[in-house]
Amino acid sequence: MTKPAHSSFWQEEAGAPGKKGPEPAAEGHGEAPPITFTMKWDDDARELMKKVPEGIVEMAVSNAEDFARQKGYARVSKKSIDELMESLGMNLDDML
């Protein structure tokens, strides 16, 4: 549903006391929010996560950490991420 520009309801809502418009953009607009890691990561693996689209980065981190734990790895590495991607039938190099 859209807000018709000619609707007095939406014009009143925008100017109503206590009503706020959209939140202003955060400082450093365009920067991705920090990524939360729950285990140790190699620098190369961390850098890979910066290339993952913002909407799926949490899932990618979680999957990489779960895979590393299942394999008994003490840390997530580029190698473990490559192994994960291969197990999913994907090639990391093709995706980047």
N, C-alpha and C positions, 0 to 999 in steps of 0.2 A: 504494500500500500504506500502511496506517496502522499506528500503534504502539498496540496494545491497552494500555489503562491497567493491566490486571491482570497483564500479562506481567512476570515477574521479570527477564527478559533486559533489557528497557528500563530497569527500575528500577536494575539493577546497572550498566548502561552509563552512566547519568547520574551515578552516584556513583563511577565508577571513577577511580583516580588518573590524572592526565594527560589526562583527558577534560574537555572544556569544554562548557558549555551554549551556547546561542545567544549570539552576540556582542552586547554591550550596544549600545543605540542610540547613535548618534553625538551629540555635543553639537549643539544647534540642530536637534533632531529636527523634521522637517517641511520643512526647507530643502532645496532641490534642490542637487545637487553643482554645482561651477562648470562652466561651458560653455567648451570649448576652441575658439577661433577660429584659423584658419590664415591669414587675410587680414584686411584692415581692414573694419570694420563701422560703419555709422552707428548713432547711439544709438537711433533708432527701430527699426531692424532688430534690434538686440540685445534691446530690450524685447519684441519679438514672440517671440523665442526663449524668453523666460521663461514664456510662455503655452503652450508646446508640452509635451505630456505627457512625463514623464521617460524613459519607455521608448523614445521615438523621437526625442528631441532631437538625439542625435548624427547620426542619419540626416538629419534636417531641416537641420542646420548644414552637413553635407557636401554635400547636394543644392543648398542655396542658394549655397555657395561654388563648386561645380562649374559651376553655371549662370552665375554672375557671370563666372567665368574664360572660359567658352565664348563669352560675349557680349563679352568684352574689357573688362569693367568693372574699375576699380581697387579697388572696394570693394563690399561687399554693402549694399544699401539697401532700404528698405521697397518702393521702386518695383521693384527687381530681384526681390524676393520675390513681389510682386504679379504680375510678368511670368511668373515660374516657375509660380506657382499657376494662372494663366490657361492656360499651355501644357499643364498637366496636366488642364485642364477643371474646375478648382476655383476658387471665389471666396473669397479670404482673409477678406473682411469677413463672409461667411456662417459661416465656421468659428470666428470669434472671437465 
